[in-house]
């Protein structure tokens, strides 16, 4: 009997996030991904302030916290929405993979794991704000002279954010299926 997509994810989620350790782990990874995405356009400023500035630690931390407000100002509504969604899915995905690997050490399903890595990688490529578009991808494409090609895309590189949501969702589904139905063949 086949379960539907949401039943599988909910059942696996109850199993994984019923343990406080995994719930906290998901939150930590989601927050870290969000901080990375929001601070990335200002990483040079943050680096200079924390390494070369004579400002107090309190002032340095206030600057970092203030820069979190850039999610409202530097990101379009669409890019802010998928940035938050990617961070949440990233935290869930990493945690579910960690849970699965801990339960099945040495028997991990590489297919689901690699889909998850693809989602995370495309999420990183799609990070950007309204002003700079896809920040990392633009920098990478400029090495081969193709950064202007992002302007030809309908969402100016936002497609990578959508792609990462799809890939992370697929990874969560695949790993959820493995968690809820752990039929793993062992070769003897």
Buried (B, 14 or more C-beta within 10 A) or exposed (E): EEBEEEEBBBBBBEBBBEEEEBBEBBBEBBEBBBBBBBBBBBEEEBEEBBEEEEEEEEEBEEBBEEBEEBBEEBBBEEBBEBBBBBBBBBBBBBBBBBBBBEBBEEEBBEEBBEBBBBBBBBBBBBBBBBEBBBBBBBEEBEEEEEBEEBEEEEBBBBBBBBBBBBBBBBBBBBBBBBBBEEEEEEEE
